[in-house]
Amino acid sequence: MFLFSTTGGLNVSDVIVQLVFLLILAAVIVGVITLVINARKRNNQLSRMEEKVDKLSQGEKK
């Protein structure tokens, strides 16, 4: 069977498993970075919206 063949002492199945684990690790890292970036963008957007609401409420009080 192909998965049990060896190349220089390495099993092909071992290499495939290691690549899968590497892809999972990379996906977790990219996911965490994406969450942090989105949280910062959302926080900045909320701050801008709050400033606009404050300006509008200041205009109504005058």
PyMOL commands that set and color helices and strands:
alter all, ss='L'
color gray80, all
select helices_A, chain A and resi 2-4+12-61
alter helices_A, ss='H'
color red, helices_A
select strands_A, chain A and resi 6-7+10-11
alter strands_A, ss='S'
color yellow, strands_A
deselect
rebuild
show_as cartoon
